[in-house]
Amino acid sequence: MAGSNSRRVRSLRLKAPNRELVRRGVTILEDAFHTASLPWAHGGRLVIVRSLSVGKIHPRQSSASVAIAIERSLRGLSSVAVHAESPNASAQPAVYFRDDAEPLIRLAVRLARGETPSDWFWPLAARPWKPGMDRQTAIAVLFGQVMRTNAGPAAGIHMMDQLVRHHAIDSVLSSLEPASGNRLLGHFGWAAPSISTQVPSLTPEPIPETIHSRWRPVLQRWIARWAPTDARSVWLAAVALTAERPGRVLDANLIRRAERLVTAIADTDRVAERERMAETVDRRATATADEEIAPCIRRSPSLDRDDVQRVSKRDIASPEGTDMRRVAEQDPSGVVNDPSIGSHTVAARENAPPSMLDTSGALNDASAKLATGRHHPPPKVIHSPAQLDSHELILEEGLHFSGCGLFFLVPLMVRLGIESFLRADPRWIEDEFPIRLLCYVARQLEMPADDLLTAVFEVAEPESSPDHIDFVAPTAWREWLFDSEHPWQLSKIEGSEDVQTLLDASGEFVLAHWRGSRPKSLSELLQDTSLTEGPMLKPQAETELVFAAWLAAIRGWCRRYAEMELEEIVCRPGHIVWTPTHIDVSFDQEQVDVRIRKAGLDIDPGWVPWLGRVIYFHYLYGASRDG
């Protein structure tokens, strides 16, 4: 269990007549702290105790008796311990954080806001930070430390995302040396980039990778400073991509996608820079033309003072070479009464947004070209899709839920090959398939879990399912579930000549579904299994078919290896507490089931990359009770 093996005493004060007795006291206390059952020693929780009195220790006293005294004292402290963000936390003898990454991230955010933390527990909870560190150094130190927590790179990505939210990411990025890029890619488990050193085209394609809008200016700024070929730029783009979708860490092409994102952003910025330079040249040319024509205006007898004030400087310097007589016929609306250009300009002015008009309501030259179709619009900025956007680092103290056994399916899905399934086609990652599958299972069991799961994992239901994706079951299904001695059935879909579905020998389980030619990965699943013609199948929504196939595989595994129905496993009341990096699911100790333990479903999954969380299970006294 997380938290039960890490117990640290910062300072110990013992008073004895001689050094030998002091050493004896240290040994007894060390053994006692190792064996004591702490009331909060479960999950990823980090508890900081300001001081603890254990009373007198007799030299012949056993460490077990001292451990009991420690347990008694800590039980008293547990009733008054508060979360470190509580208003009165600084006055309490004990505070807690929900996981080991939380104090590091919260402290970094506080420093980013310009605050100076002075509470007694911060130096203890956020080592090696010390009061008096300058902000930039402190945030960089905290970033290095958060990478060593249980969540590892996921905690680092979350800290980066929080610093971006509070406009303080530069404190970390400015501390990175040129050689840091490849080193950071290695720490995150990503391959070194192979980005081309050639200058990208000045006609950018739309960025295919979605990132949150708050990340785009950060990438623009630092890619321009580091250069697109710098490994730090690729690493930062990969962090932005995984901050949007944690499951992207499974994508074998993540770094290639990050390279494309870097190139596209750099390319877009170059186009924008060229347009700014061209606009500057236009302004200088206009100013020069004004200086040359001003004497003519002063000498012209056909223009009075009011006419001169109505003359548009851009029209005087227009490339069409409008002469002074046409300018003199300009009406008060600011549009030249010339049949060859006036009608287009009027139409453009009427349809133009306010941002394209100058203070007088007239179109400037570049905007007129854009509105009349004479100029291509600048490249669009690609933003992330709508998503739950909570600015709180940690949610409240969890909730009771009747279907906490749903999380027992996480290790089961690992055994059924969910990771290889996602790696084979990353479009399932973009569709948040694992979370949607858990929601699908809950709906089939008539449990209202959708809101809970979307809140825990901070995702929104996609507006639409992805385009057709060929489905091939992971090869683990062959090992765990299906009889390969008898022929599998190959069926066609009514009304679709090019769509085929592969079923197991019983015809109950869908193993593959594709259009056109057979997927390459199908041969690995088939191996030497023979095929026979199966029955004609009715059309079915493809996404629904894939969900149903996974549900059938999960049910089959539960029956075969746990000797339980899916409902018996999932429908278990418990208490769930979650953070952006951790999930702790607690059950009452009376719910311990030998069948679940034997099947290994309640073994802590630990770090789950396709969910972006560290998951722990606990059996506690009264955990499933309300309150």
C-alpha positions as CSV (number, residue, x, y, z in Angstrom):
1,M,0.0,0.0,0.0
2,A,1.3,3.4,-0.9
3,G,2.3,5.6,2.0
4,S,2.8,2.7,4.4
5,N,6.5,2.2,3.7
6,S,7.6,5.8,3.7
7,R,8.0,7.2,7.2
8,R,10.4,10.0,7.8
9,V,11.4,11.8,11.0
10,R,13.1,15.1,10.4
11,S,14.4,15.6,13.9
12,L,14.4,13.6,17.1
13,R,14.9,14.9,20.6
14,L,15.9,12.4,23.4
15,K,17.1,13.1,26.9
16,A,19.1,10.5,28.8
17,P,21.9,10.3,31.3
18,N,24.4,8.9,28.8
19,R,25.0,8.4,25.0
20,E,24.4,4.7,25.2
21,L,20.9,5.1,26.4
22,V,20.2,7.7,23.7
23,R,21.4,5.3,21.1
24,R,19.1,2.6,22.6
25,G,16.2,5.0,22.5
26,V,16.9,5.8,18.8
27,T,16.9,2.1,18.0
28,I,13.6,1.4,19.8
29,L,11.9,4.4,18.1
30,E,13.1,3.4,14.7
31,D,11.7,-0.1,15.0
32,A,8.5,1.3,16.5
33,F,7.8,3.6,13.6
34,H,8.4,0.8,11.1
35,T,5.9,-1.5,12.8
36,A,3.3,1.0,13.9
37,S,-0.1,1.0,12.0
38,L,-0.6,4.6,11.1
39,P,-4.3,5.6,10.8
40,W,-3.7,7.3,7.4
41,A,-1.1,4.9,6.1
42,H,-3.1,4.0,2.9
43,G,-3.2,5.4,-0.6
44,G,-0.9,8.1,-1.8
45,R,-1.6,10.4,1.1
46,L,1.3,12.4,2.5
47,V,0.9,13.4,6.1
48,I,3.0,16.0,7.9
49,V,3.1,16.0,11.7
50,R,4.6,19.0,13.4
51,S,5.5,17.3,16.7
52,L,4.7,14.0,18.4
53,S,5.3,13.1,22.0
54,V,5.9,9.5,22.9
55,G,6.5,9.9,26.6
56,K,9.1,8.1,28.6
57,I,10.9,5.1,27.1
58,H,12.4,2.4,29.4
59,P,15.7,0.9,28.1
60,R,14.2,-2.6,28.4
61,Q,10.9,-1.6,26.8
62,S,10.1,-3.4,23.6
63,S,9.6,-1.5,20.3
64,A,6.1,-3.1,20.0
65,S,4.9,-1.3,23.1
66,V,6.3,2.0,21.9
67,A,4.6,1.4,18.5
68,I,1.3,1.1,20.4
69,A,1.9,4.4,22.1
70,I,2.8,6.0,18.7
71,E,-0.5,4.7,17.2
72,R,-2.5,6.1,20.1
73,S,-0.9,9.5,19.7
74,L,-1.4,9.6,16.0
75,R,-5.0,8.6,16.2
76,G,-5.6,11.7,18.3
77,L,-3.8,13.8,15.7
78,S,-5.8,12.3,12.9
79,S,-9.0,13.8,14.3
80,V,-7.6,17.3,13.9
81,A,-5.5,16.9,10.8
82,V,-6.6,19.2,7.9
83,H,-5.7,19.5,4.3
84,A,-2.8,21.9,3.7
85,E,-4.9,24.3,1.7
86,S,-7.4,24.8,4.6
87,P,-7.5,28.3,6.0
88,N,-6.4,27.3,9.5
89,A,-3.8,24.7,8.3
90,S,-0.8,26.7,9.7
91,A,-2.2,26.4,13.2
92,Q,-2.8,22.7,13.2
93,P,-0.4,20.1,14.5
94,A,-0.8,17.9,11.4
95,V,-1.7,18.5,7.8
96,Y,-2.0,16.2,4.8
97,F,-1.7,16.2,1.0
98,R,-3.6,13.8,-1.1
99,D,-0.5,12.5,-2.9
100,D,3.2,13.1,-3.0
101,A,3.1,15.3,-6.1
102,E,0.4,17.7,-4.7
103,P,2.7,19.7,-2.4
104,L,5.3,20.3,-5.1
105,I,2.6,21.4,-7.7
106,R,0.7,23.6,-5.2
107,L,3.9,25.3,-4.0
108,A,5.0,25.9,-7.6
109,V,1.7,27.5,-8.3
110,R,1.9,29.7,-5.2
111,L,5.3,30.8,-6.2
112,A,4.1,31.5,-9.7
113,R,1.4,33.8,-8.3
114,G,4.1,35.8,-6.5
115,E,3.2,34.4,-3.0
116,T,5.7,33.7,-0.3
117,P,4.7,30.5,1.5
118,S,5.5,30.8,5.2
119,D,3.5,27.9,6.8
120,W,5.6,25.5,8.8
121,F,4.8,22.4,6.7
122,W,6.0,23.6,3.2
123,P,9.8,22.9,3.8
124,L,8.9,19.5,5.0
125,A,6.4,18.6,2.3
126,A,8.3,20.1,-0.7
127,R,11.9,19.1,-0.4
128,P,14.4,20.2,-1.5
129,W,12.8,23.7,-1.7
130,K,13.8,26.1,1.0
131,P,12.5,29.5,2.0
132,G,14.6,32.3,0.5
133,M,15.1,30.6,-2.9
134,D,14.4,33.0,-5.8
135,R,11.3,32.1,-7.7
136,Q,12.9,30.9,-10.9
137,T,15.3,28.6,-9.2
138,A,12.6,27.3,-6.8
139,I,10.2,26.4,-9.5
140,A,12.9,24.6,-11.5
141,V,13.9,22.6,-8.4
142,L,10.3,21.7,-7.8
143,F,9.9,20.5,-11.4
144,G,12.9,18.3,-11.0
145,Q,11.5,16.9,-7.8
146,V,8.0,16.2,-9.1
147,M,9.5,13.9,-11.7
148,R,10.6,11.6,-8.9
149,T,7.2,11.1,-7.4
150,N,5.0,8.1,-8.0
151,A,3.3,9.6,-11.0
152,G,6.6,10.5,-12.5
153,P,6.3,12.2,-16.0
154,A,2.5,12.5,-15.5
155,A,3.1,14.7,-12.5
156,G,5.7,16.7,-14.4
157,I,3.2,17.2,-17.3
158,H,0.5,18.3,-14.8
159,M,2.9,20.8,-13.1
160,M,3.8,22.2,-16.5
161,D,0.1,22.6,-17.4
162,Q,-0.6,24.4,-14.1
163,L,2.3,26.8,-14.6
164,V,1.0,27.5,-18.1
165,R,-2.4,28.3,-16.5
166,H,-0.8,30.8,-14.2
167,H,1.6,32.3,-16.9
168,A,4.7,31.1,-15.0
169,I,6.0,28.4,-17.3
170,D,9.0,30.6,-18.4
171,S,10.6,30.0,-14.9
172,V,11.1,26.4,-15.9
173,L,11.8,26.8,-19.6
174,S,14.4,29.6,-19.2
175,S,16.5,27.2,-17.0
176,L,16.8,24.6,-19.7
177,E,20.2,24.4,-21.4
178,P,20.5,23.3,-25.1
179,A,21.6,19.8,-24.0
180,S,18.5,19.5,-21.8
181,G,16.2,18.6,-24.7
182,N,17.4,15.0,-25.3
183,R,17.8,14.4,-21.6
184,L,14.2,15.5,-20.9
185,L,12.9,13.3,-23.7
186,G,14.7,10.4,-22.1
187,H,13.3,11.1,-18.7
188,F,9.8,11.1,-20.2
189,G,10.4,7.9,-22.0
190,W,10.3,9.5,-25.5
191,A,12.8,8.9,-28.3
192,A,15.1,11.7,-29.5
193,P,13.7,13.8,-32.3
194,S,14.7,13.4,-35.9
195,I,13.3,16.7,-37.1
196,S,14.6,17.9,-40.5
197,T,16.9,20.9,-40.4
198,Q,15.5,22.2,-43.7
199,V,13.5,25.5,-43.6
200,P,9.7,24.6,-43.6
201,S,7.4,25.8,-46.4
202,L,5.8,29.2,-46.0
203,T,2.4,27.7,-46.9
204,P,1.5,25.8,-43.7
205,E,-1.0,23.0,-43.5
206,P,-3.6,23.2,-40.7
207,I,-2.2,21.7,-37.5
208,P,-3.7,18.2,-37.1
209,E,-2.8,17.8,-33.5
210,T,-5.1,19.4,-31.0
211,I,-3.6,21.3,-28.0
212,H,-5.3,23.5,-25.5
213,S,-5.4,27.1,-26.6
214,R,-3.4,28.3,-23.5
215,W,-0.4,26.2,-24.8
216,R,-0.2,27.8,-28.2
217,P,1.4,31.2,-27.2
218,V,3.9,29.3,-25.0
219,L,4.9,27.1,-28.0
220,Q,5.1,30.1,-30.3
221,R,7.3,32.0,-28.0
222,W,9.8,29.3,-27.1
223,I,10.0,27.6,-30.5
224,A,11.0,31.0,-31.8
225,R,13.6,31.4,-29.1
226,W,15.0,27.9,-29.3
227,A,14.5,27.2,-33.0
228,P,12.3,24.4,-34.5
229,T,15.2,22.0,-34.8
230,D,16.0,22.2,-31.0
231,A,15.1,19.0,-29.1
232,R,13.6,21.3,-26.3
233,S,11.0,22.5,-28.8
234,V,10.0,19.0,-29.6
235,W,9.9,18.0,-26.0
236,L,7.7,21.0,-25.1
237,A,5.3,20.2,-28.0
238,A,5.0,16.6,-26.8
239,V,4.2,17.9,-23.3
240,A,1.5,20.1,-24.7
241,L,0.0,17.1,-26.6
242,T,0.0,14.8,-23.6
243,A,-1.4,17.5,-21.4
244,E,-4.4,17.5,-23.7
245,R,-4.6,13.7,-23.9
246,P,-2.6,11.7,-21.3
247,G,-3.1,8.5,-23.3
248,R,-1.0,9.9,-26.1
249,V,2.1,8.7,-24.3
250,L,1.2,5.3,-25.8
251,D,1.4,6.6,-29.3
252,A,4.5,5.4,-31.0
253,N,4.4,8.4,-33.3
254,L,4.1,11.0,-30.5
255,I,7.5,12.5,-31.1
256,R,6.8,12.6,-34.9
257,R,3.5,14.3,-34.2
258,A,5.3,16.8,-31.9
259,E,7.8,17.5,-34.7
260,R,4.9,18.2,-37.1
261,L,3.3,20.5,-34.5
262,V,6.6,22.4,-34.0
263,T,7.1,22.7,-37.8
264,A,3.5,23.9,-38.3
265,I,3.7,26.5,-35.6
266,A,7.0,27.8,-36.8
267,D,5.7,27.9,-40.3
268,T,2.6,29.8,-39.3
269,D,4.7,32.3,-37.4
270,R,6.9,32.8,-40.5
271,V,3.9,33.5,-42.6
272,A,2.6,36.0,-40.0
273,E,6.0,37.6,-39.9
274,R,6.1,38.0,-43.6
275,E,2.7,39.6,-43.6
276,R,3.8,42.0,-40.9
277,M,6.9,42.9,-42.9
278,A,4.8,43.5,-46.0
279,E,2.4,45.7,-44.1
280,T,5.4,47.7,-42.7
281,V,6.7,48.2,-46.3
282,D,3.2,49.3,-47.4
283,R,3.0,51.8,-44.6
284,R,6.4,53.3,-45.5
285,A,5.4,53.5,-49.2
286,T,2.2,55.2,-48.2
287,A,4.0,57.7,-46.1
288,T,6.4,58.4,-49.0
289,A,3.5,58.9,-51.4
290,D,1.8,61.3,-48.9
291,E,5.0,63.5,-48.8
292,E,5.1,63.6,-52.7
293,I,1.4,64.3,-53.2
294,A,0.9,66.8,-50.4
295,P,2.3,69.8,-52.4
296,C,-0.1,68.9,-55.3
297,I,-3.0,69.0,-52.9
298,R,-1.9,72.4,-51.6
299,R,-1.6,73.8,-55.2
300,S,-4.9,72.3,-56.5
301,P,-7.6,75.1,-57.0
302,S,-10.4,72.5,-57.4
303,L,-10.2,71.3,-53.7
304,D,-11.4,73.3,-50.8
305,R,-10.4,72.7,-47.2
306,D,-13.3,70.3,-46.5
307,D,-12.5,68.2,-49.6
308,V,-8.9,67.8,-48.5
309,Q,-10.0,66.5,-45.0
310,R,-12.2,63.9,-46.7
311,V,-9.3,62.5,-48.8
312,S,-8.2,59.1,-47.8
313,K,-4.4,58.8,-47.7
314,R,-4.7,55.1,-48.7
315,D,-6.8,56.1,-51.8
316,I,-4.2,58.7,-52.8
317,A,-1.5,56.1,-52.6
318,S,-3.6,53.2,-54.1
319,P,-1.9,51.1,-56.7
320,E,-4.8,51.8,-59.1
321,G,-3.3,55.3,-59.6
322,T,-6.5,57.2,-58.8
323,D,-6.0,60.7,-60.1
324,M,-6.9,63.9,-58.2
325,R,-10.2,64.5,-60.0
326,R,-11.5,61.0,-58.9
327,V,-10.4,61.7,-55.4
328,A,-12.2,65.0,-55.4
329,E,-15.5,63.2,-56.3
330,Q,-15.2,61.1,-53.2
331,D,-18.5,61.2,-51.2
332,P,-18.7,61.8,-47.4
333,S,-18.9,58.0,-46.7
334,G,-15.3,57.7,-47.6
335,V,-15.8,55.6,-50.8
336,V,-14.5,56.8,-54.1
337,N,-17.3,57.2,-56.7
338,D,-15.6,55.3,-59.4
339,P,-17.5,52.5,-61.2
340,S,-14.3,50.4,-61.6
341,I,-13.5,50.1,-57.9
342,G,-16.2,51.7,-55.9
343,S,-18.9,49.0,-56.0
344,H,-16.5,46.3,-54.7
345,T,-15.3,48.6,-52.0
346,V,-18.8,49.4,-50.8
347,A,-19.8,45.8,-50.7
348,A,-16.7,44.9,-48.8
349,R,-17.3,47.7,-46.3
350,E,-20.8,46.6,-45.6
351,N,-19.8,43.0,-45.0
352,A,-16.6,43.7,-43.1
353,P,-16.3,43.1,-39.3
354,P,-15.5,46.1,-37.1
355,S,-11.9,45.0,-36.7
356,M,-11.3,45.6,-40.4
357,L,-12.4,49.2,-40.3
358,D,-10.4,52.2,-39.3
359,T,-11.8,54.9,-37.0
360,S,-13.7,56.6,-39.8
361,G,-15.4,53.3,-40.9
362,A,-13.3,53.0,-44.0
363,L,-11.7,49.8,-45.0
364,N,-7.9,49.7,-45.0
365,D,-6.2,48.4,-48.1
366,A,-5.3,44.9,-46.8
367,S,-8.8,44.4,-45.3
368,A,-10.5,45.5,-48.5
369,K,-8.5,42.8,-50.4
370,L,-9.4,40.2,-47.9
371,A,-13.2,41.0,-48.0
372,T,-13.3,41.2,-51.8
373,G,-11.5,37.9,-52.2
374,R,-8.4,39.5,-53.6
375,H,-6.2,38.2,-50.8
376,H,-5.9,34.8,-49.1
377,P,-6.7,34.8,-45.4
378,P,-3.9,34.2,-42.9
379,P,-3.6,30.6,-41.5
380,K,-6.1,29.8,-38.8
381,V,-5.0,29.1,-35.2
382,I,-5.9,25.6,-34.2
383,H,-7.4,25.3,-30.7
384,S,-8.3,22.2,-28.7
385,P,-11.8,20.9,-28.6
386,A,-14.2,21.8,-25.8
387,Q,-13.1,20.0,-22.7
388,L,-13.8,20.3,-19.0
389,D,-11.5,23.1,-17.8
390,S,-11.2,22.9,-14.0
391,H,-8.7,25.4,-12.5
392,E,-8.6,23.5,-9.2
393,L,-5.7,21.3,-8.7
394,I,-7.4,18.8,-6.4
395,L,-11.1,18.0,-6.1
396,E,-12.9,17.7,-2.8
397,E,-12.7,14.7,-0.5
398,G,-14.1,12.3,-2.9
399,L,-17.5,10.6,-2.7
400,H,-19.2,7.3,-2.0
401,F,-20.2,5.3,-5.1
402,S,-22.1,2.1,-5.5
403,G,-20.0,0.9,-8.4
404,C,-16.4,1.4,-7.2
405,G,-15.7,-2.2,-8.4
406,L,-15.6,-0.6,-11.9
407,F,-12.0,0.2,-11.3
408,F,-11.2,-3.5,-10.8
409,L,-11.6,-3.7,-14.6
410,V,-8.5,-1.6,-15.1
411,P,-6.0,-4.5,-14.3
412,L,-8.4,-6.8,-16.3
413,M,-8.2,-4.5,-19.3
414,V,-4.4,-4.5,-19.1
415,R,-4.4,-8.3,-19.2
416,L,-6.7,-8.2,-22.2
417,G,-4.2,-6.1,-24.1
418,I,-5.7,-2.6,-24.0
419,E,-2.3,-1.0,-24.4
420,S,-1.4,-2.9,-27.5
421,F,-4.8,-2.2,-28.8
422,L,-4.3,1.6,-28.4
423,R,-0.8,1.5,-29.8
424,A,-2.0,-0.3,-32.9
425,D,-4.3,2.7,-33.8
426,P,-3.8,5.9,-31.9
427,R,-7.2,7.2,-33.1
428,W,-8.7,5.2,-30.3
429,I,-6.6,7.3,-27.9
430,E,-7.9,10.5,-29.4
431,D,-11.4,9.1,-28.9
432,E,-10.7,8.5,-25.2
433,F,-11.7,4.9,-25.8
434,P,-10.7,3.4,-22.4
435,I,-12.8,5.9,-20.5
436,R,-15.7,5.6,-22.9
437,L,-15.5,1.8,-22.5
438,L,-15.8,2.1,-18.7
439,C,-18.8,4.4,-19.2
440,Y,-20.3,1.9,-21.6
441,V,-19.9,-1.0,-19.1
442,A,-21.5,1.1,-16.4
443,R,-24.5,1.9,-18.7
444,Q,-24.9,-1.7,-19.6
445,L,-25.1,-2.4,-15.9
446,E,-27.5,0.5,-15.4
447,M,-25.1,2.4,-13.1
448,P,-25.0,6.2,-13.3
449,A,-21.2,6.4,-13.7
450,D,-20.8,8.7,-16.7
451,D,-20.6,11.9,-14.7
452,L,-18.3,10.5,-12.1
453,L,-15.8,9.1,-14.7
454,T,-15.8,12.3,-16.8
455,A,-15.1,14.3,-13.6
456,V,-12.4,12.0,-12.4
457,F,-10.6,11.9,-15.7
458,E,-11.5,15.5,-16.7
459,V,-12.7,14.6,-20.2
460,A,-15.9,15.5,-22.1
461,E,-18.0,13.2,-24.2
462,P,-16.8,13.6,-27.8
463,E,-19.2,15.3,-30.1
464,S,-18.9,12.6,-32.7
465,S,-17.3,9.2,-33.1
466,P,-14.2,8.9,-35.3
467,D,-14.4,7.9,-38.9
468,H,-14.3,4.2,-39.6
469,I,-11.4,2.4,-37.9
470,D,-10.7,-1.2,-38.6
471,F,-11.0,-3.3,-35.4
472,V,-8.8,-6.2,-34.6
473,A,-8.8,-7.7,-31.1
474,P,-5.5,-7.8,-29.2
475,T,-3.6,-11.1,-29.5
476,A,-4.1,-11.5,-25.7
477,W,-7.7,-12.4,-26.3
478,R,-6.5,-15.5,-28.2
479,E,-4.5,-16.5,-25.1
480,W,-7.1,-15.8,-22.5
481,L,-10.4,-16.5,-24.0
482,F,-10.9,-18.3,-27.3
483,D,-10.7,-21.8,-28.6
484,S,-8.3,-21.7,-31.6
485,E,-8.6,-25.5,-32.3
486,H,-12.0,-25.1,-34.1
487,P,-12.4,-22.8,-37.2
488,W,-13.4,-19.2,-36.6
489,Q,-16.2,-17.8,-38.6
490,L,-15.9,-15.1,-41.3
491,S,-19.2,-13.3,-41.9
492,K,-20.3,-10.5,-44.2
493,I,-22.7,-7.6,-43.4
494,E,-26.1,-7.3,-45.1
495,G,-26.0,-4.6,-47.7
496,S,-22.2,-4.1,-47.5
497,E,-20.1,-6.1,-49.9
498,D,-16.7,-4.8,-48.6
499,V,-17.3,-5.2,-44.9
500,Q,-16.4,-8.4,-43.0
501,T,-16.5,-9.5,-39.4
502,L,-14.5,-12.3,-37.8
503,L,-16.2,-14.3,-35.0
504,D,-14.9,-17.0,-32.7
505,A,-15.9,-20.6,-33.2
506,S,-19.1,-20.2,-31.1
507,G,-20.1,-17.2,-33.2
508,E,-20.7,-15.1,-30.0
509,F,-17.5,-13.0,-29.8
510,V,-16.4,-10.4,-32.4
511,L,-12.7,-10.6,-33.0
512,A,-12.3,-8.3,-36.0
513,H,-14.2,-6.0,-38.2
514,W,-12.9,-4.2,-41.3
515,R,-13.6,-2.8,-44.7
516,G,-11.8,-3.7,-47.9
517,S,-8.6,-5.7,-47.6
518,R,-7.7,-7.5,-44.4
519,P,-5.8,-5.5,-41.8
520,K,-2.1,-6.5,-41.5
521,S,-2.5,-7.1,-37.8
522,L,-5.2,-9.7,-38.4
523,S,-2.6,-12.3,-39.4
524,E,-1.0,-12.1,-35.9
525,L,-4.4,-12.8,-34.3
526,L,-5.2,-15.6,-36.7
527,Q,-1.9,-17.4,-36.7
528,D,-2.7,-20.9,-38.0
529,T,-6.4,-20.9,-37.1
530,S,-8.6,-22.0,-39.9
531,L,-11.7,-20.1,-41.1
532,T,-15.1,-21.1,-42.2
533,E,-18.0,-19.1,-43.7
534,G,-20.2,-17.6,-41.0
535,P,-23.8,-16.3,-41.1
536,M,-24.8,-13.0,-42.7
537,L,-24.9,-10.3,-40.0
538,K,-27.1,-7.3,-39.7
539,P,-25.6,-3.8,-39.9
540,Q,-24.5,-2.3,-36.6
541,A,-22.8,1.0,-35.6
542,E,-19.1,0.3,-35.7
543,T,-18.2,2.1,-32.5
544,E,-21.0,0.2,-30.7
545,L,-19.7,-3.0,-32.2
546,V,-16.2,-2.4,-30.7
547,F,-17.6,-1.6,-27.3
548,A,-19.8,-4.7,-27.3
549,A,-16.8,-6.8,-28.3
550,W,-14.7,-5.6,-25.4
551,L,-17.6,-6.0,-23.0
552,A,-18.1,-9.6,-24.1
553,A,-14.4,-10.2,-23.7
554,I,-14.5,-8.7,-20.2
555,R,-17.5,-10.8,-19.2
556,G,-15.9,-14.0,-20.6
557,W,-12.7,-13.4,-18.6
558,C,-14.6,-12.8,-15.4
559,R,-16.6,-16.0,-15.8
560,R,-13.6,-18.1,-16.7
561,Y,-10.9,-16.9,-14.3
562,A,-12.8,-15.2,-11.4
563,E,-15.8,-17.5,-11.6
564,M,-18.0,-14.4,-11.1
565,E,-20.4,-12.4,-13.1
566,L,-19.4,-9.0,-14.1
567,E,-22.1,-7.4,-12.0
568,E,-20.7,-9.1,-8.8
569,I,-17.3,-7.5,-9.4
570,V,-18.4,-4.0,-10.5
571,C,-21.4,-3.3,-8.2
572,R,-19.4,-2.8,-5.0
573,P,-19.9,0.3,-2.9
574,G,-16.9,2.2,-1.8
575,H,-15.3,5.5,-1.5
576,I,-13.2,7.2,-4.2
577,V,-10.8,10.1,-3.8
578,W,-9.0,11.5,-6.9
579,T,-6.5,14.1,-7.9
580,P,-5.2,15.0,-11.4
581,T,-2.5,12.3,-10.9
582,H,-3.9,9.7,-8.4
583,I,-7.1,7.7,-7.8
584,D,-7.6,6.0,-4.4
585,V,-10.5,3.5,-4.2
586,S,-11.4,2.3,-0.8
587,F,-13.7,-0.6,0.2
588,D,-14.9,-1.8,3.5
589,Q,-12.7,-4.6,4.8
590,E,-15.8,-6.9,5.0
591,Q,-15.9,-6.8,1.2
592,V,-12.7,-8.7,0.8
593,D,-13.5,-11.5,-1.7
594,V,-11.1,-14.4,-2.1
595,R,-12.2,-14.9,-5.8
596,I,-11.3,-11.3,-6.6
597,R,-8.0,-11.6,-4.8
598,K,-7.2,-14.9,-6.5
599,A,-7.9,-13.4,-9.9
600,G,-5.6,-10.5,-9.0
601,L,-8.2,-7.8,-9.7
602,D,-7.6,-5.9,-6.5
603,I,-3.8,-5.7,-6.9
604,D,-2.8,-2.0,-7.2
605,P,-2.5,-1.1,-10.9
606,G,-0.1,1.7,-10.0
607,W,0.8,3.9,-12.9
608,V,-1.7,3.4,-15.7
609,P,-0.5,5.4,-18.8
610,W,-3.7,5.1,-20.9
611,L,-5.6,6.7,-18.0
612,G,-2.9,9.1,-16.9
613,R,-3.3,8.2,-13.3
614,V,-1.8,6.2,-10.4
615,I,-4.5,3.9,-9.0
616,Y,-4.5,2.3,-5.5
617,F,-7.0,0.0,-3.9
618,H,-7.6,-0.2,-0.1
619,Y,-9.6,-2.2,2.3
620,L,-10.5,-0.2,5.4
621,Y,-12.8,-0.4,8.3
622,G,-16.1,1.3,7.4
623,A,-14.9,2.6,4.0
624,S,-18.2,2.0,2.3
625,R,-20.4,3.7,4.9
626,D,-21.8,7.1,4.2
627,G,-20.2,9.9,6.1
